[in-house]
Amino acid sequence: MTDWEHHYQQGETPWDKGFPAPPLADFLRATPLQGDILVPGCGLGHDVRAIAAAAPEARVLGLDLAPTAIDRARSFPPAGRERFTTGDLFALDPELRDAFDWVWEHTCYCAIDPARRNDYLKAVATALRPGGHLLGVFYLDPYDDDHRPGDGRPPFGTSLADLEDALRAHGFGILHSRVPDRAYPGREGRERIILAKRGEPSGT
Ligand SMILES: C[S@@+](CC[C@H](N)C(=O)[O-])C[C@H]1O[C@@H](n2cnc3c(N)ncnc32)[C@H](O)[C@@H]1O
């Protein structure tokens, strides 16, 4: 199992690019997220601050297992109404259930053991209010010569069909699914941006 806290303490965080995910920045330009927003596995919080800066009234909560990540996230100047908390998405506090209009996913789904993906989707559905939205950039293909499927290390890839089937199985209707126009260097064409709604029938 990955020791995320150790990675942050050692400064071994190759996933942290120092700025928000480009597909999120593009989405926010057209559609700032409003209301209560949860960002699980937020790391240093670049995406959290981008969401908060795009909509001054939005209440954004960054959640991460690693206390060092959360300490560092809190050390940045505030961008809006963002907050950060240390915690486990798989053991959500009662006040975080049925509490969010949006969940923003980015490199949390691919970070967790694939055996826990159902737990991830259950937790996200539990955090969202009925009719709430899951918006995510899913890293479908993180593999190269040094990192192969089955080597037991994150990031863990997935097929698009498996991901969309899993979303539907957890009661999400997929509203939008496409390859994003922009990505971090090296991730071009390997990701999918998906907008899904809790509690809607599939195929809408
Ligand atoms: C690959 S990192 C991505 C961080 C951030 N999204 C980014 O792109 O910089 C995965 C993050 O998920 C966090 N994480 C893993 N399992 C978690 C869980 N069960 N609950 C909350 N956070 C978790 C890790 O601590 C880590 O910060």
PDBQT file of the ligand as one rigid body, heavy atoms in Angstrom, charges set to zero:
ROOT
HETATM    1  C1  LIG A 301      -1.370  11.053  -6.887  1.00  0.00    +0.000 C 
HETATM    2  S1  LIG A 301      -1.740  12.070  -5.539  1.00  0.00    +0.000 S 
HETATM    3  C2  LIG A 301      -2.626  13.398  -6.334  1.00  0.00    +0.000 C 
HETATM    4  C3  LIG A 301      -2.743  14.649  -5.505  1.00  0.00    +0.000 C 
HETATM    5  C4  LIG A 301      -3.411  15.817  -6.219  1.00  0.00    +0.000 C 
HETATM    6  N1  LIG A 301      -4.736  15.448  -6.705  1.00  0.00    +0.000 N 
HETATM    7  C5  LIG A 301      -2.533  16.292  -7.357  1.00  0.00    +0.000 C 
HETATM    8  O1  LIG A 301      -2.860  16.048  -8.518  1.00  0.00    +0.000 OA
HETATM    9  O2  LIG A 301      -1.490  16.898  -7.062  1.00  0.00    +0.000 OA
HETATM   10  C6  LIG A 301      -3.039  11.178  -4.710  1.00  0.00    +0.000 C 
HETATM   11  C7  LIG A 301      -3.477  11.846  -3.452  1.00  0.00    +0.000 C 
HETATM   12  O3  LIG A 301      -4.569  11.127  -2.893  1.00  0.00    +0.000 OA
HETATM   13  C8  LIG A 301      -4.414  11.081  -1.496  1.00  0.00    +0.000 C 
HETATM   14  N2  LIG A 301      -5.200   9.925  -1.011  1.00  0.00    +0.000 N 
HETATM   15  C9  LIG A 301      -4.986   8.620  -1.280  1.00  0.00    +0.000 A 
HETATM   16  N3  LIG A 301      -5.923   7.848  -0.696  1.00  0.00    +0.000 NA
HETATM   17  C10 LIG A 301      -6.762   8.703  -0.055  1.00  0.00    +0.000 A 
HETATM   18  C11 LIG A 301      -7.918   8.520   0.764  1.00  0.00    +0.000 A 
HETATM   19  N4  LIG A 301      -8.407   7.288   1.019  1.00  0.00    +0.000 N 
HETATM   20  N5  LIG A 301      -8.534   9.608   1.275  1.00  0.00    +0.000 NA
HETATM   21  C12 LIG A 301      -8.034  10.853   1.044  1.00  0.00    +0.000 A 
HETATM   22  N6  LIG A 301      -6.935  11.087   0.290  1.00  0.00    +0.000 NA
HETATM   23  C13 LIG A 301      -6.303  10.026  -0.250  1.00  0.00    +0.000 A 
HETATM   24  C14 LIG A 301      -2.916  10.961  -1.287  1.00  0.00    +0.000 C 
HETATM   25  O4  LIG A 301      -2.485  11.342   0.000  1.00  0.00    +0.000 OA
HETATM   26  C15 LIG A 301      -2.392  11.885  -2.385  1.00  0.00    +0.000 C 
HETATM   27  O5  LIG A 301      -2.240  13.214  -1.944  1.00  0.00    +0.000 OA
ENDROOT
TORSDOF 0
